[in-house]
Amino acid sequence: MDYRILIVEDEAKIARLLADYCYSKKDVPTLAGDGIRALEMLEEQEYDAVLLDILMPGLDGLSVCRAIRKRSDVPILFLTALSDEEDKLLGYELGADDYITKPFSLSVLYAKVEALVRRRRGAVIQGDLLIAGAVSLRLSTRKVTVSGREIPLTPKEYALLLCLMQNKTLVLSREQLLVKCWGYDYEGEARAVDTQIGRLRQKLGAAGEHIRTVIKAGYKWEE
């Protein structure tokens, strides 16, 4: 596949196992034994995905995820021994895209990585145009059209639409949308997302039906 994957794992045996599996898939894995080194490597080059262990000495995975999201939207998949729901929700709030709990199947982990990378790579399909059904979003000018008619959106509405369209079929929680569209320092209520989604649907008209509510989970863009 030729994906560039950064593996951030302090247990050498697990890191090597992951790297060998990536090599078997024709990918280009790079190893970082701690969070500080991982951030340095992300400054040096771009990656298609980051496999990030949570429980590491020094700078833990949650802190690394927070730092990454300040400068990159690279897909992040957490490797964790933690199964507590609150820990997972915190990871999503910080910008993680997915989780896999140790011990895990390498084939399942890789399938998750592929899905994340494909969603990211497949977002822009015609130059800088992002198209889904009748909705077109031009990234360079931030203009949105529905069936050829330009739709004026506020910055928050635009950010929500972009996030949903870039992550087609992926359920995004309110917390994830807040982080991606409002920023890490936002102190308001998660229900602000519901208000903005309602306004966005109204402006999109019939195309607003692509934005589906997933009960107790969040929202997703569905073709």
Secondary structure, 3 states (H helix, E strand, C coil): CCCEEEEECCCHHHHHHHHHHHHHCCCEEEEECCHHHHHHHHHHCCCCEEEEECCCCCCCHHHHHHHHHCCCCCCEEEEECCCCHHHHHHHHHHCCCEEEECCCCHHHHHHHHHHHHHHHHCCCCECCEEEECCEEEECCCCEEEECCEECCCCHHHHHHHHHHHHCCCCCECHHHHHHHHCCCCCCCCCCHHHHHHHHHHHHHHHHHHHEEEECCCEEEECC
